[in-house]
Amino acid sequence: MMLVNMVYSCNEWISELKVAYRHSISELTVAVSEKTS
């Protein structure tokens, strides 16, 4: 049971990390496009 909880929380953490990564990438893209324009 503990292992299942660990895997679940790990998956949750990874998905949160993916969201944060996508968010930072999109912000970076906007900043770059503003500078180049």
Order of alpha helices (4+ residues) and beta strands (2+ residues): alpha
